[in-house]
Amino acid sequence: MPGPMILFVCTGNICRSPMAEYLLRERLGPDSPWSVGSAGLLAGPGMPASPEAVAVLQERGVDGRGHRSRPLDRAHVDAATVIVVMTNAHRDMLQALFPGAEEKVFLLNAFSNGNRNADIDDPIGLPSETYERVFREIETALRGLAAFLDELDIET
């Protein structure tokens, strides 16, 4: 039986959710009971992370070059213990597509110290400074998310 899994979800699974996935995986370390993945609500399969997302991860010593996008499906939703979305629209769409998943879906910024209802903006096609800003927002929220995961009473 696999252990608990956290799934990050964004639109195309090439910017925000891979940055969150690879950074959290790095932060949790190899001994964590949590597996970490990502998918996109409108993703095409097999696309690499955007060069800007890979670069911002690389600057922090995290290698995201192996990422390949995947469309979100029922198997991903069912396998996930916690699903973390980047925007309110992602949450609404996910809950409409996969009824019954509501209790395990969280907005990433709900774990931040700032506006807990704020979206994480999509940086696709924007300058590297935007990727840096989005990465910092993700990084800040991941601190709270990691603490939340530590507090969950999960059978491992």
Beta strands, then each sheet from edge to edge (+ up, - down):
strand 1: 5-10
strand 2: 35-40
strand 3: 82-85
strand 4: 105-107
sheet 1: 2+ 1+ 3+ 4+
end
